[in-house]
Amino acid sequence: MISVGLTKKLTIGILVVFLGVFLLGAGSSEASVLRPGIGKKPQTPTTWQKPSEHNNKNDNKQDNATEERATWKKPQKNDDFIRVGLAGGVVQATISSVTGMHILGEANKRDYGDFRSNVAAVLTVSDNVIAVNGKKSSSTSLAFVPISRESGTIIRYNGTDYRGEIVAKVIGDKLVIVNLISIEDYIKGVLPSEMSPSWNKEALKAQAVAARTYAIYTKNQKVHLGDGYDLCNATHCQAYDGLSGEVTAASEAVDATKGQIMTYQGVPIYAPYHASSGGVTENSEDVWGNKLPYLRSVKDDDSKSPYHSWSVKFTAAQVQKLLSSAGKNIGQLKNIALASPNGGASGTLRSGRIAGVRFEGTGQTITLSSQQVRQIFGLKSSYFTVRTQRRTAAVPTTKPNSNVKGNKTDVIDTPPAAMKDKELHVENGNVEIIFDGHGFGHGLGMAQYGAKAMADAGKKYDEILHHYYTDVEISKKD
């Protein structure tokens, strides 16, 4: 299947030069959040990179291939595209296209010919190069480009449809699969995965701008530099389901805000977002440790969020086990109290959230930040309080009008002790430790349920964004 016709060399040579230069220029990088999740600490932002769209080609017949390729145009700037990691460390990948696809070597610029409509290329690694359907190429990186350039053109990886191109790379002795796509089309695959497409269009537009800004920022940061792409397709960066995940209402929100991003002093901002604030968002320094002037704590209408309030209960033994599993072996738990993980005087942040928790045990005493507590105990957010509860047996009573002879013991809860400015004593295994919390996510930037409430109240998308991101500008790059 991997072949190059002699009659095609001249026109293919032109194509290879253009596309080869494009592929080689699309360097490597990575990113972070931000739905319910911990996210990653932001770094210093770099400069703006412009989005756009790539070219494809069409025809499955050998006789028409030369004429069709002659119509190809030189790709636009590499800044117009983003490379999304779909999978890493895989031993086999299957790629196809309903319109047929063309294959190019990224490093050696070699043309490996065409695959007809829906004919699958099964990729493996052989002697450190990619083998296609069992036949070795001479390249460690191959680009699979749909032949058709018409709207709706797709390429399929392991049964999921994507716009743009698929690039397979050998890293180590495994394959990394990357979707090379215009940033606008990428956001169309992100938006329905990060916010319900049924929500108010102004909330969707706000999410589109936040997601686009986040993508630009994280691409510039090159966090996934060693992985061979700019962003991953999970919530570590942004959830992305490709063309298969697109929804019309969400795509319209992307089109309505095309190219718009948030900047601070002319630079794209780190634009995290989360599901639910619980009523107040957080300052960046209280989550990541570094202050960003546009990520300030603000009040938020979170009353209709399903995550507004929640509780999680543990036994003392479970608390000890979870701390031990995280490398925090304190022995037998004795006391719990509010504390500042940085040695400050207060265990409460300016937003009203808890700064940290001190766990005193028979082996050692440790103080953890609220974010660490959230991770260790699997809490929905770091916006919580702690209380203890002891279960005791009531005085035996006899049920009236009962046909059952004898007494029945009821089990009741004693009044809870809340962790405010005092220690909670854990004296025996009969004590339960309860985390009462609010919200879902890290608490930084836009709260999605709050954005929905603002949109439902008649606010426009730019008003929503300015509420959550302080003193930013919303600008459109050409």
C-alpha positions as CSV (number, residue, x, y, z in Angstrom):
1,M,0.0,0.0,0.0
2,I,2.9,2.3,0.6
3,S,4.0,3.4,-2.9
4,V,4.9,6.4,-5.0
5,G,4.0,6.6,-8.7
6,L,6.8,7.9,-10.9
7,T,4.3,10.1,-12.8
8,K,3.5,12.0,-9.6
9,K,7.0,13.0,-8.5
10,L,7.1,16.6,-9.7
11,T,3.8,17.7,-8.2
12,I,4.3,15.7,-5.1
13,G,7.7,17.2,-4.6
14,I,6.1,20.6,-4.4
15,L,3.5,19.3,-1.9
16,V,6.1,17.7,0.2
17,V,8.2,20.8,0.5
18,F,5.2,22.9,1.6
19,L,3.7,20.3,4.0
20,G,7.1,19.1,5.2
21,V,8.1,22.6,6.2
22,F,4.8,23.1,7.9
23,L,5.1,19.8,9.9
24,L,8.7,20.4,10.9
25,G,7.8,23.9,12.2
26,A,5.0,22.6,14.4
27,G,7.2,22.2,17.5
28,S,6.3,20.4,20.7
29,S,4.5,21.4,24.0
30,E,1.8,20.8,26.8
31,A,-0.8,22.4,29.3
32,S,-3.6,22.1,32.3
33,V,-7.7,22.0,33.8
34,L,-10.1,22.8,34.5
35,R,-13.2,21.4,35.0
36,P,-13.5,19.7,38.3
37,G,-9.8,19.0,38.7
38,I,-6.7,20.2,40.4
39,G,-5.1,21.8,37.4
40,K,-1.5,22.9,37.1
41,K,0.4,25.9,38.4
42,P,0.7,28.6,35.7
43,Q,4.0,29.9,34.4
44,T,5.0,33.2,32.9
45,P,2.9,33.8,29.7
46,T,4.6,34.2,26.3
47,T,3.3,36.0,23.3
48,W,0.2,35.5,21.2
49,Q,0.0,32.8,18.6
50,K,-2.6,33.2,15.8
51,P,-5.2,30.4,15.0
52,S,-6.3,29.3,11.4
53,E,-6.9,26.2,9.2
54,H,-5.0,23.6,7.2
55,N,-5.4,22.3,3.7
56,N,-6.6,19.0,2.4
57,K,-7.0,17.4,-1.0
58,N,-9.4,15.1,-2.8
59,D,-9.5,12.2,-5.3
60,N,-9.1,8.5,-4.9
61,K,-8.1,7.7,-8.5
62,Q,-4.5,7.4,-9.5
63,D,-5.2,9.0,-12.9
64,N,-6.5,12.2,-11.3
65,A,-4.0,12.4,-8.4
66,T,-1.5,14.7,-10.2
67,E,-4.1,17.2,-11.3
68,E,-5.7,17.3,-7.8
69,R,-2.4,17.9,-6.0
70,A,-1.5,20.7,-8.3
71,T,-4.4,22.7,-6.7
72,W,-2.9,22.5,-3.2
73,K,-2.0,25.8,-1.6
74,K,0.9,26.5,0.8
75,P,-0.3,26.1,4.4
76,Q,-0.8,29.2,6.5
77,K,1.4,30.0,9.4
78,N,2.1,27.3,12.0
79,D,0.7,29.6,14.6
80,D,-2.8,28.9,13.1
81,F,-2.8,25.3,14.4
82,I,-2.6,23.4,17.6
83,R,-1.4,19.9,18.2
84,V,-3.6,17.8,20.5
85,G,-2.3,14.6,22.0
86,L,-4.9,11.9,21.5
87,A,-2.8,9.0,22.9
88,G,0.7,8.2,24.0
89,G,2.6,5.0,24.6
90,V,0.5,2.9,22.3
91,V,1.7,-0.1,20.4
92,Q,-0.8,0.0,17.6
93,A,-3.1,2.6,16.0
94,T,-5.7,2.4,13.2
95,I,-6.2,5.5,11.0
96,S,-8.5,5.9,8.0
97,S,-10.6,8.5,6.2
98,V,-14.0,8.3,4.5
99,T,-12.6,10.4,1.7
100,G,-9.3,8.7,1.5
101,M,-6.0,10.0,2.8
102,H,-2.5,10.9,1.8
103,I,0.6,10.0,3.8
104,L,3.8,12.0,4.2
105,G,6.9,11.4,6.3
106,E,7.4,14.3,8.6
107,A,11.2,14.1,9.1
108,N,12.3,12.7,5.7
109,K,9.7,14.6,3.7
110,R,9.0,11.4,1.7
111,D,5.6,10.8,0.0
112,Y,4.2,7.5,1.0
113,G,1.2,7.6,-1.3
114,D,-2.6,7.4,-0.9
115,F,-5.1,5.2,1.0
116,R,-8.5,4.9,-0.6
117,S,-11.8,5.7,1.1
118,N,-12.2,3.8,4.4
119,V,-9.1,1.7,3.9
120,A,-7.4,1.4,7.2
121,A,-3.7,2.0,7.9
122,V,-2.7,-0.1,11.0
123,L,0.4,1.4,12.5
124,T,3.1,-0.3,14.7
125,V,6.7,0.4,15.6
126,S,9.4,-1.7,13.9
127,D,13.1,-1.0,14.3
128,N,12.3,2.5,15.6
129,V,10.4,3.5,12.5
130,I,6.6,3.3,11.8
131,A,5.3,0.3,10.0
132,V,2.1,0.6,8.0
133,N,0.1,-2.6,7.7
134,G,3.2,-4.5,8.5
135,K,5.5,-2.8,6.0
136,K,8.2,-0.5,7.4
137,S,8.5,3.1,6.3
138,S,11.7,4.9,6.8
139,S,10.2,7.6,9.0
140,T,9.7,8.0,12.8
141,S,6.8,10.3,12.1
142,L,4.0,10.1,9.5
143,A,1.2,12.6,8.7
144,F,-2.2,11.3,7.6
145,V,-4.0,14.0,5.6
146,P,-7.6,13.6,4.3
147,I,-7.5,13.9,0.4
148,S,-10.7,15.9,0.3
149,R,-10.5,19.6,1.2
150,E,-14.3,20.1,1.4
151,S,-16.2,21.1,4.5
152,G,-16.8,18.2,6.9
153,T,-13.7,16.3,5.9
154,I,-12.7,13.9,8.6
155,I,-9.9,11.6,9.6
156,R,-10.6,8.7,11.9
157,Y,-8.3,7.4,14.7
158,N,-9.4,4.2,16.4
159,G,-13.0,4.8,15.5
160,T,-13.3,8.4,16.5
161,D,-13.6,11.2,13.9
162,Y,-11.5,14.3,13.9
163,R,-11.0,17.4,11.7
164,G,-7.6,18.3,10.5
165,E,-4.8,15.7,10.3
166,I,-3.5,12.9,12.4
167,V,0.3,12.7,13.0
168,A,1.8,9.5,14.4
169,K,5.3,9.7,16.0
170,V,7.7,7.2,17.5
171,I,8.8,8.2,21.0
172,G,10.8,5.6,22.8
173,D,9.5,2.3,21.3
174,K,5.8,3.4,21.3
175,L,3.5,5.6,19.2
176,V,2.2,9.0,20.1
177,I,-0.9,10.0,18.2
178,V,-1.5,13.7,17.6
179,N,-4.4,15.7,16.0
180,L,-3.1,18.7,14.1
181,I,-6.0,21.0,13.8
182,S,-7.0,24.7,13.5
183,I,-7.6,26.3,16.9
184,E,-11.2,27.2,16.0
185,D,-12.0,23.6,15.1
186,Y,-10.3,22.5,18.3
187,I,-12.5,24.7,20.4
188,K,-15.6,23.3,18.7
189,G,-14.5,19.8,19.9
190,V,-13.8,21.2,23.4
191,L,-16.8,23.3,24.2
192,P,-19.5,20.5,24.4
193,S,-17.2,18.4,26.6
194,E,-16.6,21.3,29.1
195,M,-20.1,22.9,29.2
196,S,-23.6,21.6,28.4
197,P,-24.6,22.7,24.9
198,S,-28.1,23.2,26.2
199,W,-27.1,26.2,28.4
200,N,-27.7,29.8,27.6
201,K,-25.7,30.9,24.5
202,E,-24.0,33.7,26.4
203,A,-22.6,31.2,28.9
204,L,-21.4,29.1,25.9
205,K,-19.7,32.1,24.3
206,A,-18.0,33.0,27.6
207,Q,-16.7,29.4,27.8
208,A,-15.5,29.5,24.2
209,V,-13.4,32.6,24.8
210,A,-12.0,31.1,28.1
211,A,-11.2,27.8,26.4
212,R,-9.5,29.5,23.4
213,T,-7.5,31.7,25.7
214,Y,-6.5,28.7,27.8
215,A,-5.4,26.8,24.7
216,I,-3.3,29.7,23.4
217,Y,-1.6,30.3,26.8
218,T,-0.8,26.6,27.4
219,K,0.5,26.1,23.9
220,N,2.9,29.0,24.5
221,Q,4.0,27.5,27.8
222,K,5.2,24.3,26.1
223,V,4.4,22.2,29.1
224,H,4.0,19.0,27.0
225,L,7.3,19.8,25.2
226,G,8.7,16.3,25.6
227,D,5.4,14.6,24.7
228,G,5.2,15.8,21.1
229,Y,2.1,18.0,21.3
230,D,0.7,21.2,22.7
231,L,-2.2,20.1,24.8
232,C,-3.6,16.7,25.8
233,N,-7.2,15.8,25.2
234,A,-8.2,15.2,28.9
235,T,-9.2,17.5,31.7
236,H,-5.6,17.8,32.7
237,C,-5.6,20.3,29.8
238,Q,-9.1,20.6,28.3
239,A,-11.5,17.7,27.5
240,Y,-11.6,17.3,23.7
241,D,-13.6,14.7,21.8
242,G,-12.9,15.8,18.2
243,L,-15.6,16.0,15.5
244,S,-17.5,13.2,17.2
245,G,-18.2,15.5,20.2
246,E,-19.3,18.6,18.3
247,V,-22.8,20.0,18.8
248,T,-24.3,22.8,16.7
249,A,-25.2,25.2,19.6
250,A,-21.6,25.0,20.9
251,S,-20.1,25.4,17.4
252,E,-22.2,28.5,16.9
253,A,-20.9,30.0,20.1
254,V,-17.3,29.4,18.9
255,D,-18.1,31.0,15.5
256,A,-19.7,34.0,17.2
257,T,-16.5,34.6,19.2
258,K,-14.0,33.6,16.5
259,G,-10.5,34.5,17.4
260,Q,-11.4,36.3,20.6
261,I,-9.1,35.8,23.7
262,M,-8.5,37.5,27.0
263,T,-5.3,39.5,27.5
264,Y,-3.7,41.4,30.4
265,Q,-1.3,44.1,29.4
266,G,-1.4,42.7,25.9
267,V,-0.5,39.1,26.8
268,P,-2.9,36.1,26.7
269,I,-3.8,35.2,30.3
270,Y,-3.9,31.9,32.1
271,A,-7.6,31.4,32.0
272,P,-8.6,28.5,34.3
273,Y,-12.3,27.7,34.9
274,H,-14.1,25.2,37.1
275,A,-17.6,23.7,37.5
276,S,-18.9,25.4,40.7
277,S,-17.5,27.9,43.1
278,G,-19.7,27.3,46.1
279,G,-20.4,31.0,46.3
280,V,-16.9,32.6,46.0
281,T,-13.9,32.1,43.7
282,E,-10.3,32.0,44.9
283,N,-7.2,34.2,44.6
284,S,-4.5,32.6,42.5
285,E,-1.8,32.8,45.3
286,D,-4.0,30.8,47.6
287,V,-4.2,28.0,45.2
288,W,-0.9,28.1,43.2
289,G,1.2,30.3,45.5
290,N,1.9,33.0,42.9
291,K,-0.3,36.1,42.5
292,L,-1.9,36.9,39.2
293,P,-3.6,40.3,39.1
294,Y,-6.5,39.0,36.9
295,L,-7.3,36.0,39.1
296,R,-8.9,37.7,42.2
297,S,-11.6,36.2,44.5
298,V,-15.1,37.3,43.6
299,K,-18.6,36.6,44.9
300,D,-20.6,34.2,42.7
301,D,-24.2,33.1,42.4
302,D,-23.9,29.4,42.9
303,S,-27.2,28.6,44.5
304,K,-28.6,26.5,41.7
305,S,-25.5,24.4,41.2
306,P,-25.9,20.7,42.1
307,Y,-22.5,21.0,43.7
308,H,-23.3,24.0,45.9
309,S,-23.3,21.9,49.1
310,W,-22.0,18.4,49.8
311,S,-20.7,16.2,52.6
312,V,-18.2,13.3,52.8
313,K,-17.8,11.1,55.8
314,F,-14.8,9.0,57.0
315,T,-14.0,7.0,60.0
316,A,-10.8,7.8,61.9
317,A,-9.2,4.6,60.6
318,Q,-10.0,5.6,57.0
319,V,-8.4,9.1,57.6
320,Q,-5.3,7.4,58.9
321,K,-5.1,5.0,56.0
322,L,-5.6,7.7,53.3
323,L,-2.9,9.9,54.9
324,S,-0.6,7.0,55.1
325,S,-1.2,6.1,51.4
326,A,-0.2,9.7,50.6
327,G,3.1,9.2,52.5
328,K,1.8,11.0,55.6
329,N,2.0,8.3,58.2
330,I,0.9,10.0,61.5
331,G,0.1,6.9,63.5
332,Q,-3.2,6.9,65.4
333,L,-5.2,10.1,64.8
334,K,-5.7,12.2,67.9
335,N,-6.7,15.7,67.0
336,I,-7.7,17.8,63.9
337,A,-7.5,21.6,63.8
338,L,-7.4,24.6,61.4
339,A,-3.9,25.7,60.6
340,S,-1.9,27.7,58.0
341,P,0.4,25.4,56.0
342,N,2.8,28.4,55.6
343,G,3.1,29.0,59.3
344,G,0.7,32.0,59.2
345,A,-1.4,33.0,62.2
346,S,-4.8,32.1,60.6
347,G,-6.1,28.9,59.1
348,T,-8.6,30.9,57.0
349,L,-8.1,32.5,53.6
350,R,-9.3,36.0,52.6
351,S,-12.1,34.4,50.6
352,G,-13.3,32.6,53.7
353,R,-12.0,29.2,52.7
354,I,-9.8,27.1,54.9
355,A,-6.1,27.6,54.3
356,G,-5.0,24.3,55.8
357,V,-5.7,21.5,58.3
358,R,-3.5,20.1,61.0
359,F,-3.6,16.4,61.7
360,E,-2.1,15.3,65.1
361,G,-1.3,11.7,65.5
362,T,0.7,9.4,67.9
363,G,3.5,9.3,65.4
364,Q,3.8,12.9,64.2
365,T,1.8,16.1,63.5
366,I,1.5,17.4,59.9
367,T,-0.2,20.5,58.4
368,L,-1.6,20.2,54.9
369,S,-3.0,22.9,52.6
370,S,-6.7,22.7,51.7
371,Q,-5.7,21.7,48.2
372,Q,-3.6,18.8,49.5
373,V,-6.5,17.7,51.7
374,R,-8.7,17.8,48.7
375,Q,-6.4,15.6,46.7
376,I,-5.8,13.0,49.5
377,F,-9.5,12.6,50.4
378,G,-10.9,13.0,47.0
379,L,-13.1,16.0,47.8
380,K,-14.9,18.0,45.2
381,S,-13.2,21.2,46.2
382,S,-11.0,22.9,48.7
383,Y,-13.9,24.9,50.1
384,F,-14.8,22.9,53.1
385,T,-15.1,22.7,56.9
386,V,-14.5,19.7,59.1
387,R,-16.5,18.3,62.0
388,T,-16.6,15.2,64.1
389,Q,-19.5,13.0,65.0
390,R,-19.8,10.2,67.5
391,R,-22.3,7.5,67.1
392,T,-23.9,6.3,70.4
393,A,-26.6,3.8,71.3
394,A,-29.8,5.3,72.8
395,V,-31.5,3.9,75.9
396,P,-33.4,0.8,74.8
397,T,-37.1,1.5,74.2
398,T,-40.1,-0.7,73.6
399,K,-42.0,0.1,70.4
400,P,-45.7,0.6,71.2
401,N,-48.3,-1.5,69.4
402,S,-45.6,-3.8,68.3
403,N,-46.1,-7.5,67.8
404,V,-42.4,-8.0,68.3
405,K,-41.5,-9.0,71.9
406,G,-38.5,-7.4,73.6
407,N,-36.7,-4.1,73.3
408,K,-35.1,-2.5,70.2
409,T,-32.0,-0.3,70.4
410,D,-32.0,2.9,68.3
411,V,-28.7,4.3,67.0
412,I,-28.5,8.1,67.0
413,D,-25.9,10.8,66.3
414,T,-24.6,13.0,69.0
415,P,-24.5,16.8,68.2
416,P,-21.6,17.5,65.8
417,A,-18.5,19.4,66.8
418,A,-17.5,21.9,64.2
419,M,-13.9,22.9,63.4
420,K,-13.7,26.6,63.9
421,D,-11.1,27.9,66.2
422,K,-10.7,24.8,68.3
423,E,-9.3,21.3,68.0
424,L,-11.5,18.4,67.2
425,H,-10.6,15.5,69.5
426,V,-10.6,12.0,68.0
427,E,-10.6,9.7,71.0
428,N,-11.6,6.3,69.7
429,G,-12.6,4.4,66.6
430,N,-16.2,5.4,67.1
431,V,-15.6,8.9,65.8
432,E,-16.5,10.0,62.2
433,I,-14.8,12.8,60.5
434,I,-17.1,14.7,58.2
435,F,-16.1,17.2,55.5
436,D,-18.9,19.6,54.7
437,G,-18.1,21.4,51.5
438,H,-19.2,23.7,48.6
439,G,-18.5,23.8,44.9
440,F,-16.6,21.6,42.5
441,G,-13.1,22.4,41.2
442,H,-10.1,24.4,42.2
443,G,-12.0,27.7,42.5
444,L,-9.9,29.8,40.1
445,G,-11.4,31.9,37.3
446,M,-14.8,31.3,35.8
447,A,-17.3,29.2,37.6
448,Q,-19.4,27.5,35.0
449,Y,-22.6,27.3,37.0
450,G,-22.1,30.9,38.0
451,A,-21.6,31.8,34.4
452,K,-24.9,30.0,33.6
453,A,-26.7,31.9,36.3
454,M,-25.4,35.3,35.0
455,A,-26.3,34.4,31.4
456,D,-29.8,33.3,32.5
457,A,-30.1,36.7,34.3
458,G,-29.5,38.5,31.0
459,K,-25.7,39.2,31.3
460,K,-23.7,39.1,28.0
461,Y,-20.6,36.9,27.6
462,D,-18.2,39.8,27.9
463,E,-19.8,40.9,31.2
464,I,-19.5,37.3,32.5
465,L,-15.8,37.1,31.6
466,H,-15.0,40.5,33.1
467,H,-16.7,39.4,36.4
468,Y,-14.4,36.4,36.8
469,Y,-11.2,37.7,35.2
470,T,-10.2,41.1,36.7
471,D,-9.1,44.0,34.4
472,V,-8.6,41.8,31.3
473,E,-9.2,42.9,27.7
474,I,-11.2,40.8,25.2
475,S,-9.5,41.2,21.9
476,K,-9.6,39.5,18.5
477,K,-6.4,38.6,16.7
478,D,-6.4,38.7,12.9
